[in-house]
């Protein structure tokens, strides 16, 4: 009888341990769920409500034509707004619409900053439009204003029929010129997209034609100017350059 009582007690203890193990397993799942919920709630509070992750600074890099303050003003990133809620696309579009800006990248810098990385346009020539001397970049975009043309920078002189496409062609031509050759160019006369002429500082003229094969034309012109003395040159067909004493070679 005593042996049976001991066996019954062992059975009850084993049963109790199994019951407790099942309860503890269930409790662990509940505790894990509570921890996850707590972490999620804390994260939501930090990201969307805590002052720790609010915008406190806006960093501007890569700019020289535009001041930091001007870029910040254009971007209009509100200080004190939750960093996660800042509309980066809006700030990007606003800064990117400025003529001086070639490209821009606006990013979050946790925990409390916004970084605006600007790539500004570089002028390859100057052009006078409506009485104002403006910079012209390699893409044909008119942007900054000058009081006087920078030393050594060619001037583009568009004719009455020269539109935006013609200016873009002229910019492509100037951008293709080696630095030493570009410094010898006084101005670029633009009649149409395929009637572009370089006027050198010594008054020699080079009929360039269109911007096609500009790199090859630049090589040909450099050699032709050194090898032959003439008032007029024609490299509109670079494989068959000519030179003569009259504008129409």
MARBA-3410 file (N, C-alpha, C, O; in Angstrom, 1 decimal):
249
0.8,-1.2,0.0,0.0,0.0,0.0,0.9,1.3,0.0,0.6,2.2,-0.7 ~ 1.9,1.2,0.8,2.8,2.4,0.9,3.5,2.6,-0.4,3.8,3.7,-0.8 ~ 3.8,1.5,-1.1,4.5,1.5,-2.4,3.6,2.2,-3.4,4.1,3.0,-4.2 ~ 2.3,1.9,-3.3,1.4,2.5,-4.3,1.2,4.0,-4.0,1.0,4.7,-5.0 ~ 1.2,4.4,-2.7,1.1,5.8,-2.4,2.3,6.6,-3.0,2.1,7.7,-3.5
3.5,6.0,-2.8,4.7,6.7,-3.4,4.6,6.8,-4.9,4.9,7.8,-5.4 ~ 4.1,5.8,-5.5,4.0,5.8,-7.0,3.0,6.9,-7.4,3.1,7.6,-8.4 ~ 1.9,7.0,-6.6,0.9,8.0,-6.9,1.4,9.4,-6.8,1.1,10.3,-7.5 ~ 2.2,9.6,-5.7,2.8,10.9,-5.5,3.7,11.3,-6.6,3.7,12.4,-7.0 ~ 4.5,10.3,-7.0,5.5,10.6,-8.1,4.7,10.9,-9.4,5.1,11.8,-10.2
3.6,10.3,-9.6,2.8,10.5,-10.8,2.2,11.9,-10.7,2.2,12.7,-11.7 ~ 1.7,12.3,-9.5,1.1,13.6,-9.4,2.2,14.7,-9.6,1.9,15.8,-10.1 ~ 3.4,14.5,-9.1,4.5,15.5,-9.2,4.8,15.6,-10.7,5.1,16.7,-11.2 ~ 4.9,14.4,-11.4,5.3,14.5,-12.8,4.2,15.3,-13.6,4.5,16.1,-14.4 ~ 2.9,15.0,-13.2,1.8,15.7,-13.8,1.9,17.2,-13.6,1.6,18.0,-14.4
2.2,17.5,-12.3,2.2,18.9,-11.9,3.4,19.7,-12.7,3.2,20.8,-13.1 ~ 4.5,19.0,-12.8,5.6,19.6,-13.6,5.3,19.8,-15.0,5.6,20.8,-15.6 ~ 4.6,18.8,-15.6,4.2,18.9,-17.0,3.2,20.1,-17.1,3.2,20.8,-18.1 ~ 2.3,20.2,-16.2,1.3,21.3,-16.2,2.0,22.7,-16.1,1.7,23.6,-16.9 ~ 3.0,22.7,-15.2,3.7,24.0,-15.0,4.5,24.3,-16.3,4.6,25.5,-16.7
5.1,23.3,-16.9,5.9,23.5,-18.1,5.0,24.1,-19.2,5.5,25.0,-19.9 ~ 3.8,23.5,-19.4,2.9,24.0,-20.4,2.5,25.5,-20.1,2.5,26.3,-21.0 ~ 2.2,25.7,-18.8,1.8,27.1,-18.4,3.0,28.1,-18.7,2.8,29.2,-19.2 ~ 4.2,27.7,-18.3,5.4,28.5,-18.5,5.7,28.8,-20.0,6.0,29.9,-20.4 ~ 5.4,27.8,-20.8,5.6,28.0,-22.3,4.6,29.0,-22.8,5.0,29.9,-23.6
3.4,28.9,-22.4,2.4,29.9,-22.8,2.7,31.2,-22.2,2.5,32.2,-22.9 ~ 3.2,31.3,-21.0,3.5,32.6,-20.4,4.7,33.2,-21.1,4.7,34.4,-21.3 ~ 5.7,32.4,-21.6,6.8,32.9,-22.3,6.3,33.6,-23.6,6.8,34.7,-24.0 ~ 5.4,33.0,-24.3,4.8,33.6,-25.5,4.2,34.9,-25.2,4.3,35.9,-26.0 ~ 3.4,35.0,-24.1,2.7,36.2,-23.7,3.7,37.3,-23.4,3.6,38.4,-23.8
4.8,36.9,-22.6,5.8,37.9,-22.2,6.6,38.4,-23.5,6.8,39.6,-23.6 ~ 6.9,37.5,-24.4,7.6,37.9,-25.6,6.7,38.9,-26.4,7.2,39.9,-26.9 ~ 5.4,38.6,-26.5,4.5,39.5,-27.2,4.4,40.8,-26.5,4.4,41.9,-27.2 ~ 4.4,40.8,-25.2,4.4,42.1,-24.5,5.6,42.9,-24.7,5.6,44.1,-24.8 ~ 6.8,42.2,-24.7,8.1,42.9,-25.0,8.1,43.5,-26.4,8.5,44.7,-26.6
7.6,42.8,-27.4,7.5,43.3,-28.8,6.6,44.5,-28.9,7.0,45.5,-29.5 ~ 5.4,44.4,-28.2,4.5,45.5,-28.2,5.1,46.7,-27.6,5.0,47.9,-28.0 ~ 5.8,46.5,-26.5,6.4,47.6,-25.8,7.5,48.3,-26.6,7.6,49.5,-26.7 ~ 8.3,47.4,-27.3,9.4,48.0,-28.1,8.8,48.7,-29.3,9.3,49.8,-29.7 ~ 7.7,48.2,-29.9,7.1,48.8,-31.0,6.5,50.2,-30.6,6.6,51.2,-31.3
5.9,50.2,-29.4,5.3,51.4,-28.9,6.3,52.5,-28.6,6.1,53.6,-28.9 ~ 7.4,52.0,-28.1,8.5,52.9,-27.8,9.1,53.5,-29.1,9.4,54.7,-29.1 ~ 9.3,52.6,-30.1,9.8,53.1,-31.3,8.9,54.1,-32.0,9.4,55.1,-32.5 ~ 7.6,53.8,-32.0,6.7,54.8,-32.6,6.7,56.1,-31.9,6.6,57.2,-32.5 ~ 6.8,56.0,-30.6,6.8,57.3,-29.8,8.1,58.1,-30.1,8.0,59.3,-30.3
9.3,57.4,-30.2,10.5,58.0,-30.5,10.5,58.7,-31.8,10.9,59.8,-32.0 ~ 10.0,57.9,-32.8,10.1,58.4,-34.2,9.1,59.5,-34.5,9.4,60.5,-35.2 ~ 7.9,59.4,-34.0,6.8,60.3,-34.4,6.5,61.4,-33.3,5.7,62.3,-33.6 ~ 6.9,61.2,-32.1,6.5,62.1,-31.0,7.6,62.7,-30.2,7.5,63.8,-29.6 ~ 8.7,62.0,-30.1,9.8,62.4,-29.2,10.6,63.6,-29.8,10.8,63.6,-31.0
11.0,64.5,-28.9,11.8,65.6,-29.4,13.2,65.2,-29.7,13.9,65.9,-30.4 ~ 13.6,64.0,-29.3,14.9,63.5,-29.6,15.1,63.3,-31.1,16.3,63.5,-31.6 ~ 14.1,63.0,-31.9,14.2,62.8,-33.3,13.5,63.9,-34.1,13.0,63.6,-35.2 ~ 13.5,65.1,-33.6,13.0,66.2,-34.4,14.2,66.9,-35.1,15.3,66.8,-34.7 ~ 13.9,67.6,-36.2,14.9,68.2,-37.0,15.5,69.4,-36.2,14.8,70.3,-35.8
16.8,69.4,-36.0,17.5,70.5,-35.3,18.5,71.2,-36.1,19.0,72.3,-35.8 ~ 18.9,70.5,-37.2,19.9,71.1,-38.1,19.7,70.7,-39.6,19.2,69.6,-39.8 ~ 20.0,71.6,-40.5,20.0,71.3,-41.9,21.4,71.7,-42.5,21.8,72.8,-42.5 ~ 22.1,70.6,-42.9,23.4,70.8,-43.4,23.4,70.9,-44.9,22.7,70.2,-45.6 ~ 24.2,71.9,-45.4,24.3,72.1,-46.9,25.7,71.9,-47.3,26.6,72.5,-46.7
26.0,71.1,-48.3,27.3,70.8,-48.8,27.3,70.9,-50.3,26.3,70.7,-51.0 ~ 28.5,71.2,-50.9,28.7,71.2,-52.3,28.4,72.5,-53.0,28.5,72.6,-54.2 ~ 28.0,73.5,-52.2,27.5,74.8,-52.8,28.6,75.9,-52.7,29.4,75.9,-51.8 ~ 28.7,76.8,-53.7,29.5,77.9,-53.7,28.8,79.1,-54.3,29.0,80.3,-53.8 ~ 28.1,78.9,-55.3,27.3,80.0,-55.9,26.2,80.5,-55.0,25.9,81.6,-54.9
25.5,79.5,-54.4,24.4,79.7,-53.5,24.9,79.6,-52.0,25.7,78.7,-51.7 ~ 24.5,80.5,-51.2,24.9,80.5,-49.8,24.1,79.4,-49.1,23.1,78.9,-49.5 ~ 24.7,78.9,-47.9,24.0,77.9,-47.1,22.6,78.4,-46.8,21.6,77.6,-46.9 ~ 22.5,79.7,-46.4,21.2,80.2,-45.9,20.2,80.2,-47.1,19.0,79.9,-46.9 ~ 20.7,80.5,-48.3,19.8,80.6,-49.4,19.2,79.2,-49.7,18.0,79.0,-50.0
20.1,78.2,-49.7,19.7,76.8,-49.9,18.7,76.4,-48.9,17.6,75.7,-49.2 ~ 18.9,76.7,-47.6,18.0,76.3,-46.6,16.6,77.0,-46.8,15.6,76.4,-46.6 ~ 16.7,78.2,-47.2,15.4,79.0,-47.4,14.6,78.3,-48.5,13.4,78.2,-48.4 ~ 15.3,78.0,-49.6,14.6,77.3,-50.7,14.1,76.0,-50.3,12.9,75.6,-50.7 ~ 14.9,75.2,-49.6,14.5,73.8,-49.3,13.3,73.8,-48.3,12.4,73.0,-48.4
13.3,74.8,-47.4,12.1,75.1,-46.5,11.9,73.8,-45.7,10.7,73.4,-45.5 ~ 12.9,73.2,-45.1,12.8,72.1,-44.2,12.5,72.7,-42.8,13.3,73.4,-42.2 ~ 11.3,72.4,-42.2,10.9,73.0,-40.9,11.7,72.4,-39.8,11.6,71.2,-39.5 ~ 12.4,73.3,-39.0,13.0,72.8,-37.8,11.9,72.5,-36.8,10.9,73.2,-36.7 ~ 12.2,71.5,-36.0,11.2,71.0,-35.0,10.2,70.0,-35.5,9.5,69.4,-34.7
10.2,69.7,-36.8,9.3,68.7,-37.3,10.0,67.3,-37.1,11.2,67.2,-37.1 ~ 9.2,66.3,-36.9,9.7,65.0,-36.7,10.5,64.6,-38.0,10.0,64.7,-39.1 ~ 11.7,64.1,-37.8,12.6,63.8,-38.9,12.0,62.8,-39.8,12.2,62.9,-41.0 ~ 11.3,61.8,-39.3,10.7,60.8,-40.1,9.6,61.3,-41.0,9.3,60.7,-42.0 ~ 9.0,62.5,-40.7,7.9,63.1,-41.4,8.3,64.1,-42.4,7.5,64.7,-43.2
9.6,64.5,-42.5,10.1,65.5,-43.4,9.9,65.0,-44.8,10.3,63.9,-45.2 ~ 9.3,65.9,-45.7,9.1,65.6,-47.1,10.3,65.8,-47.9,10.6,67.0,-48.3 ~ 11.2,64.8,-48.0,12.4,65.0,-48.7,12.2,65.3,-50.2,13.0,66.1,-50.8 ~ 11.2,64.7,-50.8,11.0,64.9,-52.2,10.6,66.4,-52.5,11.1,66.9,-53.5 ~ 9.9,66.9,-51.6,9.5,68.3,-51.8,10.7,69.2,-51.7,10.9,70.1,-52.5
11.6,69.0,-50.7,12.8,69.8,-50.5,13.7,69.6,-51.7,14.3,70.6,-52.2 ~ 13.8,68.4,-52.2,14.6,68.1,-53.4,14.1,68.8,-54.6,14.9,69.4,-55.3 ~ 12.8,68.8,-54.8,12.2,69.5,-56.0,12.4,71.0,-55.9,12.7,71.7,-56.9 ~ 12.3,71.6,-54.7,12.4,73.0,-54.6,13.9,73.5,-54.9,14.1,74.4,-55.6 ~ 14.8,72.8,-54.3,16.2,73.1,-54.5,16.6,72.8,-56.0,17.4,73.6,-56.6
16.2,71.7,-56.5,16.5,71.3,-57.9,15.9,72.3,-58.9,16.4,72.3,-60.1 ~ 14.9,73.1,-58.6,14.4,74.0,-59.5,15.2,75.3,-59.7,14.9,76.1,-60.6 ~ 16.2,75.5,-58.9,17.0,76.7,-59.0,18.0,76.5,-60.1,18.6,75.5,-60.3 ~ 18.1,77.5,-61.0,18.9,77.4,-62.2,20.4,77.1,-61.9,21.0,76.3,-62.7 ~ 20.9,77.5,-60.8,22.3,77.3,-60.5,22.6,75.8,-60.1,23.7,75.4,-60.1
21.5,75.1,-59.8,21.7,73.7,-59.3,21.5,72.7,-60.4,20.5,72.7,-61.1 ~ 22.6,71.9,-60.6,22.5,70.8,-61.6,21.9,69.6,-61.1,21.1,69.0,-61.8 ~ 22.2,69.2,-59.8,21.5,68.1,-59.2,21.6,68.3,-57.7,22.4,69.1,-57.2 ~ 20.7,67.6,-57.0,20.6,67.7,-55.5,20.2,66.4,-54.9,19.4,65.7,-55.5 ~ 20.7,66.1,-53.7,20.3,64.9,-53.0,20.0,65.3,-51.6,20.9,65.7,-50.8
18.7,65.1,-51.1,18.3,65.5,-49.8,18.1,64.2,-49.0,17.3,63.4,-49.4 ~ 18.8,64.0,-47.9,18.7,62.8,-47.1,18.5,63.1,-45.6,18.8,64.2,-45.2 ~ 18.0,62.2,-44.9,18.0,62.3,-43.4,19.3,61.8,-42.8,19.9,60.9,-43.3 ~ 19.8,62.5,-41.8,20.9,62.1,-41.0,20.5,62.0,-39.6,20.4,63.0,-38.8 ~ 20.2,60.8,-39.2,19.7,60.5,-37.9,20.8,60.9,-36.8,22.0,60.7,-37.1
20.4,61.4,-35.7,19.0,61.4,-35.2,18.2,62.7,-35.4,17.0,62.7,-35.2 ~ 18.9,63.8,-35.9,18.1,65.0,-35.8,18.5,66.0,-37.0,18.3,67.2,-36.9 ~ 19.0,65.4,-38.1,19.5,66.3,-39.2,19.0,66.0,-40.5,18.6,64.9,-40.8 ~ 19.1,67.0,-41.4,18.8,66.8,-42.8,20.0,67.3,-43.6,20.5,68.4,-43.3 ~ 20.5,66.5,-44.6,21.6,66.9,-45.4,21.2,67.2,-46.8,20.5,66.4,-47.4
21.6,68.3,-47.3,21.3,68.8,-48.7,22.6,68.8,-49.4,23.4,69.7,-49.2 ~ 22.8,67.9,-50.3,24.1,67.8,-51.1,23.8,68.4,-52.5,23.0,67.8,-53.2 ~ 24.5,69.5,-52.8,24.2,70.2,-54.0,25.3,70.1,-55.0,26.5,70.1,-54.6 ~ 25.0,69.8,-56.3,26.0,69.9,-57.4,25.6,71.1,-58.2,24.5,71.1,-58.9 ~ 26.4,72.1,-58.2,26.1,73.4,-59.0,26.6,73.3,-60.4,27.5,72.5,-60.7
26.0,74.1,-61.3,26.4,74.1,-62.7,27.7,74.9,-62.8,28.0,75.7,-62.0 ~ 28.5,74.5,-63.8,29.7,75.2,-64.1,29.6,75.8,-65.5,29.3,75.2,-66.5 ~ 29.9,77.1,-65.6,29.8,77.8,-66.8,31.0,77.5,-67.7,32.1,77.4,-67.3 ~ 30.6,77.2,-69.0,31.7,77.0,-70.0,31.8,78.2,-70.9,32.8,78.3,-71.7 ~ 30.8,79.1,-70.9,30.8,80.3,-71.7,29.8,81.3,-71.1,29.1,81.0,-70.2
29.9,82.5,-71.6,28.9,83.5,-71.2,28.1,84.0,-72.4,28.6,83.9,-73.5 ~ 26.9,84.4,-72.1,26.0,84.8,-73.2,25.2,86.0,-72.7,24.8,86.1,-71.6 ~ 25.1,87.0,-73.6,24.4,88.2,-73.2,22.9,88.1,-73.7,22.6,87.9,-74.9 ~ 22.0,88.1,-72.7,20.6,88.0,-73.0,19.8,89.1,-72.3,20.0,89.3,-71.1 ~ 19.1,89.8,-73.1,18.3,91.0,-72.6,19.2,91.9,-71.8,18.8,92.5,-70.7
20.4,92.1,-72.3,21.3,93.1,-71.6,22.0,92.6,-70.4,22.7,93.3,-69.7 ~ 21.8,91.3,-70.1,22.5,90.7,-68.9,23.4,89.6,-69.4,23.1,88.8,-70.2 ~ 24.6,89.6,-68.7,25.6,88.7,-69.0,25.4,87.4,-68.2,25.5,87.5,-66.9 ~ 25.1,86.3,-68.8,24.7,85.1,-68.0,25.7,84.0,-68.3,26.4,83.9,-69.4 ~ 25.8,83.0,-67.4,26.6,81.9,-67.6,25.9,80.8,-68.4,24.6,80.7,-68.2
26.6,80.0,-69.2,26.0,79.0,-70.0,26.8,77.7,-69.7,28.0,77.7,-69.8 ~ 26.1,76.7,-69.2,26.8,75.4,-68.8,26.9,74.5,-70.0,26.3,74.8,-71.1 ~ 27.5,73.3,-69.8,27.7,72.4,-70.9,26.4,71.8,-71.5,26.4,71.3,-72.6 ~ 25.3,71.9,-70.7,24.0,71.4,-71.1,23.2,72.4,-71.8,22.1,72.2,-72.2 ~ 23.8,73.6,-71.9,23.0,74.7,-72.6,22.1,75.4,-71.7,21.2,76.2,-72.1
22.2,75.3,-70.3,21.4,75.9,-69.4,22.0,77.3,-69.0,23.1,77.4,-68.6 ~ 21.1,78.3,-69.1,21.6,79.6,-68.7,21.3,79.8,-67.2,20.2,79.5,-66.7 ~ 22.3,80.2,-66.4,22.0,80.3,-65.0,22.6,81.6,-64.4,21.9,82.7,-64.5 ~ 23.8,81.6,-63.8,24.2,82.8,-63.0,24.4,84.0,-63.9,24.4,84.0,-65.1 ~ 24.6,85.2,-63.2,24.8,86.4,-63.8,26.2,87.0,-63.5,26.7,86.8,-62.4
26.9,87.6,-64.5,28.2,88.2,-64.3,28.1,89.7,-64.5,27.3,90.2,-65.4 ~ 29.0,90.4,-63.8,29.1,91.8,-64.1,30.1,92.0,-65.3,29.8,92.8,-66.2 ~ 31.1,91.2,-65.3,32.0,91.2,-66.5,32.4,89.7,-66.8,32.3,88.9,-65.8 ~ 32.7,89.4,-68.0,33.0,88.0,-68.4,34.3,87.6,-67.7,35.2,88.3,-67.7 ~ 34.3,86.4,-67.1,35.6,85.8,-66.6,36.7,85.8,-67.6,36.4,85.5,-68.8
37.9,86.0,-67.2,39.0,86.0,-68.1,39.2,84.6,-68.7,39.2,83.6,-68.0 ~ 39.3,84.6,-70.1,39.6,83.4,-70.8,38.3,82.6,-71.1,38.4,81.5,-71.8 ~ 37.1,83.0,-70.7,35.9,82.3,-71.0,35.3,82.8,-72.2,35.0,84.0,-72.4 ~ 35.0,81.9,-73.2,34.4,82.4,-74.5,33.0,83.0,-74.3,32.3,82.6,-73.3 ~ 32.7,83.9,-75.2,31.4,84.5,-75.2,30.6,83.9,-76.3,31.1,83.8,-77.5
29.3,83.5,-76.1,28.4,83.1,-77.1,27.6,84.2,-77.6,27.0,84.9,-76.8 ~ 27.5,84.5,-78.9,26.7,85.5,-79.5,25.6,84.9,-80.3,25.9,84.6,-81.5 ~ 24.4,84.8,-79.8,23.4,84.2,-80.6,22.8,85.2,-81.6,22.6,86.3,-81.2 ~ 22.5,84.7,-82.8,21.8,85.6,-83.7,20.3,85.6,-83.4,19.8,85.0,-82.5 ~ 19.6,86.4,-84.2,18.2,86.6,-83.9,17.3,85.4,-84.1,16.3,85.2,-83.5
17.8,84.4,-84.9,17.1,83.2,-85.2,17.5,82.0,-84.3,17.0,80.9,-84.3 ~ 18.5,82.3,-83.4,19.1,81.3,-82.5,18.2,81.1,-81.3,18.0,82.0,-80.5 ~ 17.6,79.9,-81.2,16.7,79.6,-80.1,17.5,78.8,-79.0,18.7,78.7,-79.0 ~ 16.7,78.1,-78.1,17.3,77.4,-77.0,18.1,76.2,-77.5,19.2,75.9,-77.0 ~ 17.7,75.5,-78.6,18.4,74.4,-79.1,19.8,74.8,-79.7,20.8,74.1,-79.5
19.8,76.0,-80.3,21.1,76.5,-80.8,22.0,76.9,-79.7,23.2,76.6,-79.8 ~ 21.5,77.4,-78.6,22.4,77.7,-77.5,23.0,76.4,-76.9,24.1,76.4,-76.5 ~ 22.1,75.4,-76.8,22.6,74.1,-76.3,23.7,73.5,-77.2,24.7,73.0,-76.7 ~ 23.5,73.7,-78.5,24.6,73.2,-79.5,25.9,73.9,-79.2,26.9,73.4,-79.2 ~ 25.8,75.3,-79.1,26.9,76.1,-78.9,27.7,75.7,-77.6,28.9,75.6,-77.5
26.9,75.4,-76.5,27.5,75.0,-75.3,28.2,73.7,-75.4,29.3,73.5,-74.8 ~ 27.6,72.8,-76.2,28.3,71.5,-76.4,29.6,71.7,-77.2,30.6,71.0,-76.9 ~ 29.6,72.6,-78.1,30.9,72.9,-78.9,31.9,73.4,-77.9,33.1,72.9,-77.9 ~ 31.6,74.4,-77.1,32.6,75.1,-76.2,33.1,74.0,-75.2,34.3,74.0,-74.9 ~ 32.2,73.2,-74.7,32.6,72.2,-73.7,33.6,71.2,-74.3,34.3,70.6,-73.5
33.5,71.0,-75.6,34.4,70.0,-76.2,35.8,70.6,-76.5,36.7,69.8,-76.8 ~ 36.0,71.9,-76.4,37.2,72.5,-76.7,38.3,72.2,-75.6,38.0,72.4,-74.4 ~ 39.5,71.8,-75.9,40.5,71.7,-74.9,40.8,73.1,-74.3,40.5,74.1,-74.9 ~ 41.2,73.1,-73.1,41.4,74.4,-72.3,42.2,75.4,-73.1,41.9,76.6,-73.2 ~ 43.3,74.9,-73.7,44.2,75.8,-74.4,43.6,76.4,-75.6,43.8,77.6,-75.9
42.8,75.6,-76.3,42.1,76.1,-77.5,40.9,77.1,-77.1,40.7,78.1,-77.7 ~ 40.2,76.7,-76.0,39.1,77.6,-75.5,39.6,79.0,-75.1,38.9,79.9,-75.4 ~ 40.8,79.0,-74.6,41.3,80.3,-74.1,41.6,81.2,-75.3,41.8,82.4,-75.1 ~ 41.8,80.6,-76.5,42.1,81.4,-77.7,40.8,81.9,-78.4,40.9,82.7,-79.4 ~ 39.7,81.5,-78.0,38.4,81.8,-78.6,37.9,83.1,-78.0,37.7,83.2,-76.8
37.6,84.1,-78.9,37.0,85.4,-78.4,35.5,85.2,-78.2,35.0,85.5,-77.1 ~ 34.9,84.7,-79.2,33.4,84.4,-79.1,33.0,83.4,-80.1,33.7,83.1,-81.0 ~ 31.8,82.9,-79.8,31.1,81.9,-80.7,29.9,82.5,-81.3,29.0,82.8,-80.5 ~ 29.8,82.6,-82.6,28.7,83.1,-83.3,27.7,82.0,-83.6,28.1,81.0,-84.2 ~ 26.5,82.1,-83.2,25.5,81.1,-83.4,24.3,81.7,-84.2,23.6,82.6,-83.8
24.2,81.1,-85.4,23.1,81.5,-86.3,21.9,80.5,-86.1,20.8,80.9,-85.8 ~ 22.2,79.3,-86.3,21.2,78.2,-86.1,22.0,77.0,-85.5,23.2,77.1,-85.2 ~ 21.3,75.9,-85.3,21.9,74.7,-84.7,23.1,74.2,-85.5,24.0,73.6,-84.9 ~ 23.1,74.4,-86.8,24.2,73.8,-87.6,25.0,74.9,-88.3,25.7,74.7,-89.3 ~ 24.9,76.2,-87.8,25.7,77.3,-88.3,26.4,78.0,-87.1,26.0,79.0,-86.7
27.4,77.3,-86.6,28.2,77.8,-85.4,29.6,78.1,-85.9,30.2,77.3,-86.6 ~ 30.1,79.3,-85.5,31.4,79.7,-86.0,32.2,80.2,-84.7,31.7,81.0,-83.9 ~ 33.5,79.7,-84.7,34.4,80.2,-83.6,35.1,81.4,-84.2,35.7,81.4,-85.3 ~ 35.2,82.5,-83.4,36.0,83.7,-83.8,37.1,83.8,-82.8,36.9,84.0,-81.6 ~ 38.3,83.6,-83.3,39.5,83.5,-82.4,39.9,84.9,-82.0,39.4,85.9,-82.5
40.7,85.0,-81.0,41.2,86.3,-80.5,42.0,87.1,-81.5,42.1,88.3,-81.5 ~ 42.6,86.4,-82.4,43.4,87.0,-83.5,42.5,87.3,-84.7,43.0,87.6,-85.8 ~ 41.2,87.1,-84.6,40.2,87.4,-85.6,40.0,86.3,-86.7,39.2,86.5,-87.6 ~ 40.8,85.2,-86.6,40.6,84.1,-87.5,39.2,83.5,-87.2,38.9,83.4,-86.0 ~ 38.5,83.0,-88.2,37.2,82.4,-88.0,37.2,80.9,-88.4,37.8,80.5,-89.4
36.5,80.1,-87.6,36.4,78.7,-87.9,34.9,78.3,-88.0,34.2,78.4,-87.0 ~ 34.5,77.9,-89.2,33.2,77.4,-89.4,33.1,76.0,-88.8,33.7,75.1,-89.3 ~ 32.3,75.9,-87.7,32.2,74.6,-87.0,31.1,73.8,-87.5,31.1,72.6,-87.5 ~ 30.0,74.4,-87.9,28.8,73.7,-88.3,27.9,73.4,-87.1,27.6,74.3,-86.3 ~ 27.6,72.1,-86.9,26.8,71.7,-85.8,27.7,71.2,-84.7,28.9,71.2,-84.8
27.1,70.7,-83.6,27.9,70.2,-82.5,28.3,68.7,-82.7,29.1,68.2,-81.9 ~ 27.9,68.1,-83.8,28.3,66.7,-84.0,29.8,66.6,-84.2,30.4,67.5,-84.9 ~ 30.3,65.5,-83.7,31.8,65.2,-83.8,32.6,66.4,-83.3,33.7,66.7,-83.8 ~ 32.2,67.1,-82.2,32.9,68.2,-81.7,34.3,67.9,-81.2,35.2,68.7,-81.4 ~ 34.4,66.7,-80.6,35.7,66.3,-80.0,36.7,66.2,-81.2,37.9,66.6,-81.1
36.3,65.5,-82.3,37.2,65.4,-83.5,37.5,66.7,-84.1,38.6,67.0,-84.5 ~ 36.5,67.6,-84.2,36.7,68.9,-84.8,37.7,69.7,-84.0,38.5,70.4,-84.6 ~ 37.6,69.6,-82.7,38.6,70.3,-81.8,40.0,69.9,-82.1,40.9,70.7,-82.2 ~ 40.2,68.6,-82.3,41.6,68.1,-82.6,42.0,68.6,-84.0,43.2,69.1,-84.1 ~ 41.1,68.6,-85.0,41.4,69.1,-86.3,41.8,70.6,-86.3,42.7,71.0,-86.9
40.9,71.4,-85.6,41.2,72.8,-85.5,42.5,73.1,-84.9,43.2,74.0,-85.4 ~ 42.8,72.5,-83.8,44.1,72.7,-83.1,45.3,72.6,-84.0,46.2,73.4,-84.0 ~ 45.2,71.5,-84.8,46.3,71.2,-85.7,46.3,72.2,-86.9,47.4,72.6,-87.4 ~ 45.1,72.5,-87.4,45.0,73.3,-88.6,45.4,74.8,-88.3,46.1,75.4,-89.1 ~ 45.1,75.3,-87.1,45.5,76.6,-86.8,47.0,76.8,-86.7,47.6,77.8,-87.0
47.6,75.7,-86.2,49.1,75.7,-86.0,49.8,75.5,-87.4,50.9,76.1,-87.6 ~ 49.2,74.8,-88.3,49.9,74.4,-89.5,49.6,75.4,-90.6,50.5,75.6,-91.5 ~ 48.5,76.1,-90.6,48.1,76.9,-91.8,47.7,78.3,-91.3,46.9,78.4,-90.4 ~ 48.2,79.3,-91.9,47.8,80.7,-91.6,46.8,81.1,-92.7,47.1,81.3,-93.9 ~ 45.5,81.4,-92.2,44.5,81.8,-93.1,43.4,82.5,-92.3,43.3,82.3,-91.1
42.6,83.4,-92.9,41.6,84.1,-92.1,40.4,83.3,-91.8,39.6,83.5,-90.9 ~ 40.1,82.2,-92.7,38.9,81.4,-92.5,39.2,80.0,-92.6,40.0,79.5,-93.5 ~ 38.6,79.2,-91.8,38.7,77.7,-91.7,37.3,77.1,-91.7,36.4,77.7,-91.2 ~ 37.3,75.9,-92.2,36.0,75.2,-92.2,36.2,73.7,-91.8,36.9,73.0,-92.5 ~ 35.7,73.4,-90.6,35.8,72.0,-90.1,34.5,71.4,-89.9,34.3,70.5,-89.1
33.5,71.9,-90.6,32.1,71.4,-90.4,32.1,69.9,-90.9,31.2,69.1,-90.4 ~ 33.0,69.5,-91.8,33.2,68.1,-92.1,34.6,67.8,-91.7,35.6,68.0,-92.5 ~ 34.8,67.3,-90.5,36.2,67.2,-90.0,37.1,66.3,-90.8,38.3,66.4,-90.7 ~ 36.5,65.4,-91.5,37.4,64.5,-92.3,37.9,65.2,-93.5,38.8,64.7,-94.2 ~ 37.4,66.4,-93.9,37.8,67.1,-95.0,37.8,68.6,-94.7,37.1,69.4,-95.3
38.7,69.0,-93.8,38.8,70.5,-93.4,39.4,71.3,-94.5,40.2,70.8,-95.3 ~ 39.0,72.6,-94.6,39.5,73.5,-95.6,39.9,74.8,-94.9,39.4,75.1,-93.8 ~ 40.6,75.6,-95.7,41.0,77.0,-95.2,41.1,77.9,-96.5,41.5,77.4,-97.5 ~ 40.8,79.1,-96.3,40.9,80.0,-97.5,40.8,81.5,-97.0,40.8,81.8,-95.8 ~ 40.8,82.4,-98.0,40.8,83.8,-97.7,39.4,84.4,-97.6,39.3,85.6,-97.3
38.4,83.6,-97.9,37.0,84.1,-97.9,36.2,83.3,-96.9,36.5,82.2,-96.7 ~ 35.1,84.0,-96.4,34.2,83.3,-95.5,33.7,82.0,-96.0,33.6,81.0,-95.2 ~ 33.3,81.9,-97.3,32.8,80.7,-97.9,33.9,79.9,-98.6,34.2,80.2,-99.7 ~ 34.5,79.0,-97.9,35.7,78.3,-98.4,35.3,77.3,-99.6,36.1,76.6,-100.1
END
